[in-house]
Amino acid sequence: MRKIYLVEDDEAIREILEILLSSENYSVLSFANVLDFRRRDLTQTPDLYLFDVMLPDGSGIDLCEQIKNNSESRDTPVIIMSAHAQISNIYKSCAPDDFISKPFDIDNLLSRIGQIMH
């Protein structure tokens, strides 16, 4: 089963994504903030990171930079989600594999995750 790490501070969005992705046979481990994400089990590696940009204690863009600048994780795909960020600013700071603006279309989100994961 393919594993996705989700960092999203909005509890309702996080729960919806967990349910949707689980129903598509993905294993989802979610985090409400950067601190929780940093406390994750570093011996486990997901098949995809899904980061919200605006988090209460940091930024998904910063998390993306850390993933992409780490030789052990840089090949793992990262999708950035945001209702506020400009796409050009995100690509200047980090090199995500995709960007999804909020509010997002559920079918489009699942399709784009499927394309990256397969």
C-alpha positions as a Markdown table, in Angstrom:
| # | Residue | x | y | z |
|---|---|---|---|---|
| 1 | Met | 0.0 | 0.0 | 0.0 |
| 2 | Arg | 1.4 | 3.4 | -1.0 |
| 3 | Lys | 2.0 | 5.8 | 1.9 |
| 4 | Ile | 1.2 | 9.5 | 2.0 |
| 5 | Tyr | 2.3 | 12.0 | 4.6 |
| 6 | Leu | -0.2 | 14.9 | 4.9 |
| 7 | Val | 0.5 | 18.1 | 6.7 |
| 8 | Glu | -2.7 | 20.2 | 7.0 |
| 9 | Asp | -3.7 | 22.4 | 10.0 |
| 10 | Asp | -7.4 | 22.6 | 9.1 |
| 11 | Glu | -9.0 | 19.6 | 10.9 |
| 12 | Ala | -11.9 | 19.3 | 8.5 |
| 13 | Ile | -9.8 | 19.3 | 5.4 |
| 14 | Arg | -7.3 | 16.9 | 7.0 |
| 15 | Glu | -10.1 | 14.5 | 7.9 |
| 16 | Ile | -11.7 | 14.7 | 4.4 |
| 17 | Leu | -8.3 | 14.0 | 2.8 |
| 18 | Glu | -7.6 | 11.1 | 5.1 |
| 19 | Ile | -11.0 | 9.5 | 4.3 |
| 20 | Leu | -10.7 | 10.1 | 0.5 |
| 21 | Leu | -7.1 | 8.9 | 0.2 |
| 22 | Ser | -7.8 | 5.9 | 2.4 |
| 23 | Ser | -10.8 | 5.0 | 0.2 |
| 24 | Glu | -8.3 | 5.0 | -2.7 |
| 25 | Asn | -6.1 | 2.4 | -0.9 |
| 26 | Tyr | -3.5 | 4.9 | 0.2 |
| 27 | Ser | -2.1 | 4.6 | 3.7 |
| 28 | Val | -2.3 | 8.2 | 5.2 |
| 29 | Leu | -0.3 | 9.6 | 8.1 |
| 30 | Ser | -1.4 | 13.1 | 8.9 |
| 31 | Phe | 0.0 | 15.9 | 10.9 |
| 32 | Ala | -1.6 | 19.1 | 12.1 |
| 33 | Asn | 1.5 | 21.2 | 12.2 |
| 34 | Val | 5.3 | 21.4 | 11.5 |
| 35 | Leu | 6.2 | 20.3 | 15.0 |
| 36 | Asp | 4.2 | 17.1 | 14.8 |
| 37 | Phe | 5.6 | 16.4 | 11.4 |
| 38 | Arg | 9.2 | 16.8 | 12.7 |
| 39 | Arg | 8.4 | 14.3 | 15.4 |
| 40 | Arg | 7.5 | 11.6 | 12.9 |
| 41 | Asp | 9.3 | 8.3 | 12.7 |
| 42 | Leu | 12.3 | 9.1 | 10.5 |
| 43 | Thr | 12.9 | 5.4 | 9.7 |
| 44 | Gln | 9.7 | 5.4 | 7.7 |
| 45 | Thr | 9.5 | 7.1 | 4.2 |
| 46 | Pro | 6.3 | 7.9 | 2.4 |
| 47 | Asp | 5.7 | 7.6 | -1.3 |
| 48 | Leu | 4.3 | 11.2 | -1.4 |
| 49 | Tyr | 4.3 | 14.3 | 0.8 |
| 50 | Leu | 1.2 | 16.5 | 0.7 |
| 51 | Phe | 1.8 | 19.9 | 2.4 |
| 52 | Asp | -0.4 | 22.9 | 3.0 |
| 53 | Val | 1.5 | 26.2 | 2.7 |
| 54 | Met | 0.2 | 28.1 | 5.7 |
| 55 | Leu | 0.7 | 26.2 | 8.9 |
| 56 | Pro | 0.4 | 27.6 | 12.5 |
| 57 | Asp | 4.0 | 27.0 | 13.3 |
| 58 | Gly | 5.7 | 27.2 | 9.9 |
| 59 | Ser | 5.3 | 26.7 | 6.2 |
| 60 | Gly | 4.8 | 23.8 | 3.8 |
| 61 | Ile | 7.2 | 25.5 | 1.5 |
| 62 | Asp | 9.9 | 25.2 | 4.1 |
| 63 | Leu | 9.1 | 21.5 | 4.6 |
| 64 | Cys | 9.3 | 21.1 | 0.8 |
| 65 | Glu | 12.7 | 22.7 | 0.8 |
| 66 | Gln | 13.9 | 20.4 | 3.5 |
| 67 | Ile | 12.6 | 17.3 | 1.7 |
| 68 | Lys | 14.1 | 18.3 | -1.6 |
| 69 | Asn | 17.4 | 19.3 | -0.2 |
| 70 | Asn | 17.9 | 16.0 | 1.7 |
| 71 | Ser | 19.7 | 13.4 | -0.4 |
| 72 | Glu | 17.6 | 10.6 | 1.1 |
| 73 | Ser | 14.2 | 12.1 | 0.4 |
| 74 | Arg | 14.7 | 14.5 | -2.6 |
| 75 | Asp | 13.2 | 11.9 | -5.0 |
| 76 | Thr | 10.0 | 11.6 | -3.0 |
| 77 | Pro | 7.2 | 13.6 | -4.7 |
| 78 | Val | 5.9 | 16.7 | -2.9 |
| 79 | Ile | 2.5 | 18.3 | -3.7 |
| 80 | Ile | 1.9 | 21.8 | -2.2 |
| 81 | Met | -1.7 | 22.9 | -1.5 |
| 82 | Ser | -2.6 | 26.6 | -0.9 |
| 83 | Ala | -5.5 | 29.0 | -1.1 |
| 84 | His | -3.1 | 32.0 | -0.8 |
| 85 | Ala | 0.3 | 31.3 | -2.2 |
| 86 | Gln | 1.3 | 32.4 | -5.7 |
| 87 | Ile | 2.6 | 29.5 | -7.8 |
| 88 | Ser | 5.6 | 31.4 | -8.9 |
| 89 | Asn | 6.7 | 32.1 | -5.3 |
| 90 | Ile | 6.5 | 28.5 | -4.4 |
| 91 | Tyr | 8.6 | 27.3 | -7.3 |
| 92 | Lys | 11.3 | 30.0 | -6.5 |
| 93 | Ser | 11.5 | 28.6 | -2.9 |
| 94 | Cys | 11.1 | 24.9 | -3.5 |
| 95 | Ala | 10.6 | 22.5 | -6.4 |
| 96 | Pro | 7.3 | 20.7 | -5.7 |
| 97 | Asp | 6.2 | 18.0 | -8.1 |
| 98 | Asp | 2.8 | 19.6 | -8.3 |
| 99 | Phe | 0.7 | 22.5 | -6.9 |
| 100 | Ile | -3.0 | 22.3 | -6.1 |
| 101 | Ser | -4.9 | 25.5 | -5.2 |
| 102 | Lys | -7.6 | 25.5 | -2.6 |
| 103 | Pro | -10.5 | 25.0 | -2.7 |
| 104 | Phe | -9.7 | 21.9 | -4.8 |
| 105 | Asp | -11.8 | 19.6 | -6.9 |
| 106 | Ile | -11.7 | 16.2 | -5.2 |
| 107 | Asp | -11.5 | 14.2 | -8.5 |
| 108 | Asn | -8.8 | 16.5 | -9.8 |
| 109 | Leu | -6.8 | 16.1 | -6.6 |
| 110 | Leu | -7.1 | 12.3 | -6.6 |
| 111 | Ser | -6.2 | 12.2 | -10.3 |
| 112 | Arg | -3.1 | 14.3 | -9.8 |
| 113 | Ile | -1.9 | 12.2 | -6.9 |
| 114 | Gly | -2.5 | 9.1 | -8.9 |
| 115 | Gln | -0.4 | 10.4 | -11.8 |
| 116 | Ile | 2.5 | 11.2 | -9.5 |
| 117 | Met | 2.3 | 8.0 | -7.6 |
| 118 | His | 2.1 | 5.6 | -10.6 |
